[in-house]
């Protein structure tokens, strides 16, 4: 599975899973179904309300702009998503970590006529499959790509059981059982990110997370916040395995 690591303006590194070609095609097909539905509804409304030559103006001013600009308007209004991308769990992001701007979406939209419509999708498919960041021509020129909003693979607690090996271990924070498995997996990911990227942004996350959990569990907070989070994680594993 292809992944990409983006460093934000706050110097926080985030790893995304690149959207595979199949997912992008699925999103495209859903958008086409949405467009067909919109065309049917608009035609019905136009046919019932507008008569004669006025219908031609309705087509030019309403139906054609909807057909042409649906994707562009959706991506701008939905922050890098169309209804199809949202349904499949995809989003457009910039490779430099900055928020995508309207011009980026316009550039991607303009090159759809070459990548997709002008070549029946063959150019886009070839480029997405062969490029390192799964980019079609519009993505390359706008410095963007399409990623999954959720990773397809979820970690399990079995992946981190190696942290707990003591047979006669006495948990320090039995209150940790009130947290969910997803909560503890998040703690594990935060610790891993801090270990890999020792910067102020990740230190701030460690501080905020430890204070939040101490307050939620109503337990004393250790002076060393990393030790506190590691202790919570270890206690949870021992108590639930």
C-alpha positions as CSV (number, residue, x, y, z in Angstrom):
1,X,0.0,0.0,0.0
2,X,1.5,3.3,-1.1
3,X,1.8,6.0,1.6
4,X,3.0,9.6,1.7
5,X,4.3,11.7,4.6
6,X,3.3,15.3,4.7
7,X,4.9,17.9,6.9
8,X,2.5,20.7,7.9
9,X,3.3,24.3,8.4
10,X,3.4,23.6,12.1
11,X,6.2,21.1,11.5
12,X,4.0,18.1,12.3
13,X,4.5,15.1,10.0
14,X,1.4,13.2,9.1
15,X,1.4,9.9,7.1
16,X,-1.4,9.3,4.6
17,X,-2.4,6.3,2.6
18,X,-2.5,7.2,-1.1
19,X,-5.8,6.5,-2.8
20,X,-5.5,3.5,-5.1
21,X,-6.8,3.7,-8.6
22,X,-9.8,1.5,-7.8
23,X,-11.0,3.8,-5.1
24,X,-10.7,6.9,-7.3
25,X,-12.7,5.2,-10.0
26,X,-15.4,4.3,-7.5
27,X,-15.6,7.9,-6.4
28,X,-15.8,9.0,-10.0
29,X,-18.6,6.6,-10.7
30,X,-20.6,7.8,-7.7
31,X,-20.1,11.4,-8.8
32,X,-21.5,10.4,-12.2
33,X,-24.5,8.9,-10.6
34,X,-25.0,12.1,-8.6
35,X,-24.8,14.2,-11.7
36,X,-27.2,12.0,-13.6
37,X,-29.7,12.3,-10.7
38,X,-29.2,16.1,-10.7
39,X,-29.8,16.3,-14.5
40,X,-33.0,14.3,-14.2
41,X,-34.3,16.5,-11.4
42,X,-33.4,19.7,-13.2
43,X,-34.9,18.5,-16.4
44,X,-38.1,17.6,-14.6
45,X,-38.3,21.0,-12.9
46,X,-37.5,22.8,-16.1
47,X,-40.1,20.8,-18.1
48,X,-42.8,21.5,-15.5
49,X,-42.1,25.2,-14.9
50,X,-40.6,26.6,-18.1
51,X,-42.1,26.6,-21.5
52,X,-40.9,27.2,-25.1
53,X,-37.8,29.2,-25.8
54,X,-37.2,30.0,-22.2
55,X,-36.2,26.4,-21.6
56,X,-33.1,26.9,-23.8
57,X,-32.0,29.7,-21.4
58,X,-32.6,27.3,-18.5
59,X,-30.4,24.7,-20.1
60,X,-27.6,27.3,-20.7
61,X,-27.8,29.0,-17.3
62,X,-28.6,26.1,-15.0
63,X,-28.1,22.7,-16.5
64,X,-24.9,23.2,-18.4
65,X,-23.1,25.0,-15.5
66,X,-24.2,22.2,-13.1
67,X,-22.8,19.6,-15.5
68,X,-19.5,21.4,-16.0
69,X,-18.8,22.8,-12.6
70,X,-20.2,20.1,-10.2
71,X,-16.8,18.7,-9.4
72,X,-15.0,22.0,-9.1
73,X,-17.7,23.5,-6.9
74,X,-17.9,20.4,-4.7
75,X,-14.1,20.3,-4.1
76,X,-14.0,23.9,-3.2
77,X,-17.0,23.8,-0.9
78,X,-16.3,20.4,0.7
79,X,-12.6,21.1,1.3
80,X,-11.1,18.7,-1.3
81,X,-14.0,16.3,-1.6
82,X,-16.8,15.6,-3.9
83,X,-19.8,13.5,-2.8
84,X,-18.2,10.5,-4.4
85,X,-14.9,11.1,-2.7
86,X,-16.6,11.6,0.6
87,X,-18.6,8.3,0.2
88,X,-15.4,6.3,-0.6
89,X,-13.3,8.1,2.0
90,X,-10.9,10.2,-0.1
91,X,-9.7,13.7,0.0
92,X,-7.4,16.0,-2.0
93,X,-4.3,17.3,-0.1
94,X,-1.3,19.4,-1.1
95,X,2.1,17.8,-1.0
96,X,3.7,20.7,0.7
97,X,1.4,20.5,3.7
98,X,-0.4,23.8,3.0
99,X,-4.2,24.0,2.6
100,X,-5.3,23.6,-1.0
101,X,-6.6,26.8,-2.5
102,X,-9.3,27.5,-5.1
103,X,-6.7,27.8,-7.9
104,X,-5.4,24.3,-7.1
105,X,-8.9,22.9,-7.5
106,X,-9.4,24.9,-10.7
107,X,-6.1,23.5,-12.1
108,X,-7.1,19.9,-11.3
109,X,-10.6,20.5,-12.8
110,X,-9.3,22.0,-16.0
111,X,-7.0,19.1,-16.7
112,X,-9.9,16.6,-16.3
113,X,-10.7,17.4,-19.9
114,X,-7.3,15.8,-20.9
115,X,-6.8,13.3,-18.1
116,X,-10.3,11.8,-18.1
117,X,-12.7,13.1,-20.7
118,X,-10.3,13.5,-23.6
119,X,-8.8,10.0,-23.2
120,X,-11.6,8.1,-21.7
121,X,-9.7,8.0,-18.4
122,X,-6.7,6.2,-19.9
123,X,-4.2,9.0,-19.3
124,X,-5.3,9.5,-15.7
125,X,-5.3,5.7,-15.0
126,X,-1.8,5.3,-16.4
127,X,-0.3,8.3,-14.5
128,X,-2.0,7.3,-11.2
129,X,-0.7,3.8,-11.5
130,X,2.8,4.7,-12.4
131,X,3.6,7.9,-10.5
132,X,5.2,7.8,-7.1
133,X,2.5,9.8,-5.5
134,X,-0.4,8.4,-7.5
135,X,-0.9,11.7,-9.4
136,X,-2.7,12.4,-12.7
137,X,-1.6,15.4,-14.7
138,X,-3.9,17.8,-12.8
139,X,-2.5,16.6,-9.5
140,X,1.1,17.1,-10.7
141,X,0.5,20.6,-11.9
142,X,-1.3,21.7,-8.8
143,X,1.1,19.9,-6.4
144,X,-1.6,17.8,-4.9
145,X,-2.7,14.2,-4.6
146,X,-5.6,12.1,-3.4
147,X,-5.4,10.2,-0.1
148,X,-7.6,8.1,2.1
149,X,-9.2,9.9,5.0
150,X,-9.0,6.7,7.0
151,X,-6.3,4.0,6.8
152,X,-7.5,0.8,5.4
153,X,-5.6,-1.2,8.0
154,X,-6.4,-0.6,11.7
155,X,-3.8,-1.6,14.3
156,X,-4.9,-4.1,16.9
157,X,-3.8,-4.4,20.5
158,X,-2.2,-7.7,19.6
159,X,0.3,-5.6,17.6
160,X,1.7,-4.0,20.8
161,X,1.4,-6.9,23.4
162,X,5.2,-7.1,23.4
163,X,5.1,-4.1,25.7
164,X,3.7,-6.1,28.5
165,X,5.7,-9.2,29.5
166,X,5.6,-9.2,33.3
167,X,3.6,-12.0,34.9
168,X,3.2,-10.5,38.3
169,X,2.6,-7.0,37.2
170,X,0.5,-4.7,39.5
171,X,-1.3,-2.0,37.4
172,X,-0.8,1.5,38.7
173,X,-3.9,2.9,37.1
174,X,-6.7,0.4,37.0
175,X,-9.0,3.3,36.1
176,X,-7.6,2.9,32.6
177,X,-10.1,0.2,31.9
178,X,-12.7,2.9,31.4
179,X,-11.0,3.9,28.2
180,X,-11.6,2.1,24.9
181,X,-9.2,0.1,22.7
182,X,-9.3,2.9,20.2
183,X,-8.3,5.4,22.9
184,X,-5.3,3.4,23.7
185,X,-4.3,2.8,20.1
186,X,-4.3,6.6,19.8
187,X,-2.0,6.9,22.8
188,X,0.3,4.4,21.2
189,X,0.4,6.3,17.9
190,X,1.1,9.6,19.7
191,X,4.0,8.0,21.6
192,X,5.4,6.6,18.3
193,X,5.1,9.9,16.5
194,X,6.9,11.7,19.4
195,X,9.7,9.1,19.4
196,X,10.2,9.5,15.6
197,X,9.7,13.3,15.4
198,X,11.1,15.1,18.5
199,X,9.8,18.6,17.9
200,X,7.7,21.2,19.8
201,X,4.5,20.3,18.1
202,X,4.6,16.7,19.2
203,X,5.8,17.6,22.7
204,X,2.7,19.8,23.0
205,X,0.5,16.9,21.9
206,X,2.1,14.7,24.6
207,X,1.4,17.4,27.3
208,X,-2.2,18.0,26.2
209,X,-3.0,14.3,25.9
210,X,-1.6,13.4,29.3
211,X,-3.4,16.2,31.0
212,X,-6.7,15.3,29.3
213,X,-6.4,11.6,30.3
214,X,-5.4,12.4,33.9
215,X,-8.5,14.6,34.2
216,X,-10.8,12.1,32.6
217,X,-9.5,9.2,34.7
218,X,-9.2,11.3,37.9
219,X,-5.7,10.1,38.6
220,X,-2.6,12.0,39.6
221,X,-0.4,13.1,36.7
222,X,3.3,12.1,36.7
223,X,5.9,14.8,36.3
224,X,7.2,12.9,33.3
225,X,4.3,13.0,30.9
226,X,5.8,10.3,28.6
227,X,6.2,7.9,31.5
228,X,2.6,8.6,32.4
229,X,1.3,7.7,29.0
230,X,3.5,4.6,28.8
231,X,2.2,3.5,32.2
232,X,-1.4,3.9,31.1
233,X,-0.7,1.9,28.0
234,X,1.1,-0.9,29.8
235,X,-1.7,-1.1,32.5
236,X,-4.3,-1.3,29.8
237,X,-2.6,-4.1,28.0
238,X,-1.9,-6.2,31.2
239,X,-5.5,-5.7,32.4
240,X,-7.2,-6.6,29.1
241,X,-5.0,-9.4,27.7
